């Protein structure tokens, strides 16, 4: 498999630095190669810090969401590898003041372990550090350890909004936990992903899709027959609707990395005209938000809304990677100009 990159070992650092070159309010801690942390350069530690992260390969997550109203720092590991305890601790220490810090952690073993140990060390240094674990994947009902996937971004957005507003650490954690407890996500893909420097391992035939696969290319909950997109979206809507059975919804439509824009628009149409369409108040995307390298797939995350969450999701932010929420609207059709109708009639008479 061919890739656009320089030295394999410099891939993550160069990707991070490329992001920073377009953002005047961000900086990277000088600890490469072991510590890869992006922080807000306009941060004065007077408010609650929001720190998240994980392995690289999910861009623009997580560094792309550092900025006003979202993350204060993002900690990156290598591709699909959790950042080290020292890297997470460095991120905490770089941005945390008396107001404290909230860690938003996706439910993967390495992330739970390393973010957890870093939090303990930071607390031993006298810092107030709380953690919210996100496990939004509903691919396997009743799974003992659901994975944390793209719904984590809703947690970032709500926590970042409250922190930017000056809320206390307890209030920020409570709101973030409420989102983590209620958001539900499900993905589907036609291919797995290709890790740079490794050969591809196809798992699906030309007539199959995989429902519920992970953002690191982990096998999905099941293989399903590849059918028209409205049928695939309907299968996903059934599971998502069961996880969020009532109320208005915010929907995050996430391109996992390899789906052309035209196909993502078809997915959006199927979503809007399907079972969840009438409940969908706001759509974020379609956009590449939490990707899996070049995976040809997408995920949908749904969050039941109340007035507080709606205001938090719609508040403006600094990061350019975060898509503005858009209200769904009925399709408007207007009549063709009369001249075109007349010209068509003339052509028909000539045939």
N, C-alpha and C positions, 0 to 999 in steps of 0.2 A: 504494500500500500504506500502511495506517495503522499508526502506532507510538505507544507511550506514551513520550514524551520531551519535554524542553524544547528549548533551543537545540541544534541539531545539533552544534555545536562543543564543547558541554559534556557530551555524552553519556558519553564514557569516564570523565572525571573524576567526574561525579556517580554513575556506576555504582560506581567504586572507592570513593568516599567512603561510599556507601550500605552497601557491604560492611564498611567499617571501623567504622561506627556500631554494628554488632552484635558486634564482636570487640574486647575490651579489651586484647588483647596485640599489636595491630598499629598501625602508623603509616605515613603517606605522606611521602616526602621533599618538601620545599617547593620544587619546581622546575617547577611547572606553568606553561605548557602543554607545554613541550618534554620535560620529565622527569617520568615517571609511574612511580614506584617504591614498592612496598609492602614494608615491612620489619618484622621482629619487634621490638617495643619492649622485650621482656624478654631481648634477646640481649646477651651480654657479650664476644663475640669470642674466647672461650677455646677453642672447638671449630671444626672445619671448617665453613665456611659453604656452603650449597647455594643456588645462584642459578639461576633459569630465567626464562622469559617468552616473549614474542612479541606478535603483534597482539591487540587486543581482539576481542570477538565470540565467544570460546570459553568464556565464564563457565560455571561457577565457576573454571575454569583462567584465569589462573594464580594470581591474588591469593587465591582461595579456599583454596589449599593452602599458604599461608604460616602457619607455626606450629610448635609443638613436634613433633619427629619427622618433619617434612617439609621444606618450603622455608624458607630463612632470608630470602630476598628474591625478589620477582617484579617483573619489568620489563615494562611494557606500552607498546605503540605504540597508534596509532589503530586503528579497526576494520580487521582483516586487513592491517595494515601493521606491519612489523618496527620495534621500538624503535630509536632512534638509538644510535650509538656512545657519545655522552656519557651517555645514559640508562643504558645497560648499565654503563659505567664508574662512574657514580654509585652504582649498586646494589652493585657489587663493593666500592668504597671504604667504603661505609656499614656493611658487615657483616664485612669480612675482617680477621682478626688474624694472629698468627704461625702459627696452625694451617693457614692457607690457605683456598682457595675452590675449589669444583667448580662449573663451569658445565654445566648440562644443556640442550642445544641441539637443537631439532627440525630436521630436514634440509630446510630451505628456504633459497634463495639469500640472501635478506636477513638471515635469522637467522644463518646461517653467517658471512656477511661482518661484520656489526656486532658480534656476540658475539666473533668472532675478533679483530677489531681492538681491541676493548675489553680483551680478555685480554692482548694484546701490550702495550698501554699500561700496564695494571696491573702486568705483570711488570717493565716498565722502571722502575716506581716501587718495586720491591723486594718485591712481593707474590708469594706462591706461588699460581699459578692454573692449574688443569687443566680440560680440557674433555672431555665425553662427547657424541658426536653420536648422536641417535636416529633410525633410519630403519626403522621397524617395519611400514610398509604393504606387504602382500604382494599387492596387487591385480594387479600386472604382474610375473610371475615373471622374474627376471633383469634387472629394471630397473636401469640404471646409478646412478640416484639415487632410491631409494625415499623416499617422504615420511615425515616424523615425525608420528605421529598419537597416538591415545589411549593406546597402550602406553607413551608417555613417562611417564604417571602411575605406572606400576610402578617406573620408574627413580627418580622422585622419592621414592617410598615407601621403597625399599631404601636409597638413598643417605642419605635423611633419618634413617632408623633408625640406621645405622652412625655417622653424624656425631653424633647425639644421644648415642650410647653412648660417644663419646670416641675413636673410631677415627682413625687417621692419614689424611692426605690420600691417600696411596698406596693404603691399604686401601679407603677410600671409593670412589675412582675405579675400582679393580679390580672391586669388587662392582657398581657402576653400569654399567661396561662389559659385564660378564657378562650383566646383565639386558638391556641394549640389544642385545647380539648375539643373544639367544635369544627375545625377545618378538616376537610376530607379531600384526598387526591387519588387519582388513578391515571396510569399511563398505558399507552399502547404503541407498538412499534412494528415496523416491517423488517428492520435489520437491527442487529446489536451495534456496538460502537467499536471503533478501531483505535487502540492505544498507540500513539506514535512510537515507532521502533519495534512494534510487534505485528505479527501477521493476524489477519482477520479470521474469525472463527464463525462462519455462518451457522445459525441454528434453525433458521426457518426456510421452508421451501417457498417457491413462487406463489403458492396458493394459501399461505399461512400468515397470520399476524400473531404477535405475542402480547397478551393482555397482562398488565401488572408487572412488567419487568422493571428492574431497579435502575437508578441513575448511574450506576457503575457497570451496567451491562449484565447484572445478575439475572438469572432466568426468571421469567414471569410466572404468574400463578397458573396460567394455562395457555395453550395454543388454540387459536380460534380460526375458523375459515375466513379467508380474506373475501369480504363482500363489499358492496357499495358503502360509502362512508357514513350515510345516515343510519345504516344498520349497526355499524361498529360504534358510532356515537350513542345509539340507543342502548346498546349493551352497557356502555360505561355509565350512562345516565341512570339506569336502573340501580346500579350499585351505589353511585353517589347519592341518589335520591333516598336510598335506604339509610345512608349514614347521616343525611341532613334532611329529615322528612318534612320540615315545616318552615314557612317564612320566606321572606325575600332573600335573594342570594347575591353575593359578589362572586364573580367567576374569574379565575385566572387561567388563561389559555396559553400554555407554554410549549414552544417549539423545542424539542429535545436536541436540535442541532442540524438536522439534515433534511427537513421538509421544506420544499419550495413555497414561496409566499402564496402562490396561486392555490396550492392545496390547503394551506392553513386557512385561507378565506372560505374554501368549501367546507372545512371542518366547522368554522364559525357559523356558517349558514345552517349546517345540520344541527348544531347546538341550539341556535336561536329558534329554529322551527320545530325542535324536538320536545321531549317531555319536560325538560328543565327550562325551556324558553320563557314561559309565562312567569316563572319565579325569578328570572334573572333581572336584577335591577341595574347592575354595573358589570362591565366586562373590562378586564385588564389584559391587554394583548389583542390579538395574537402576536407574540414576540418570543424571541429566544431570551429566556430569563434564568432558568436553572437547567442548563443543557447537560448532555452526556456525549461530549465531543461531537462526532458526526452521526449520531444515531438518527435514523429516519423514523421519527415517532413524535408523539406529542403527549402532553399530560393536561388534565383538567383538574383544577382545585376549586372547591365550593366552600363558601363561608356564610352561614346564616347571619343576617344583619340586624342590628338595632341602631338607634340614632347615634350612639357614641362611636360604635365601630365604623359606621358609614362616614362620619365626620373625619375620623382618623385616617381612613383609607383614601379619602378625597383631598386631604390637605396637601399643599404643594411641598415638594422636596427638592434637594439639590442634585442628587444623582441623575444623570441623563438616561441611565439604563432602565429606570423605573417608568413604566408606561402610564400615562394619564388614564384614569378610569373614564369610561364612556358609557353613557346610558344607552340601552337598546331602544330602537325605534322601529315602528312599522315601516315596511318597504313602501316607498311612494312611487307610483307610476303616473306619468303624464302622457297625454295623447301626442302622437306624431304630428309634426306640422302638416297643415292641409295640403301644401304643395307636394310633399312626399307621397301622401295618399293619392293625389291626382296623378302624379307621375307613375305610380304603381299601376293604376287603372289603365293608363295609356299603354304601358308595356304589355299588360295582359291582353288588350285588344289587338296588339300587333302580333301576338303569338299565334 
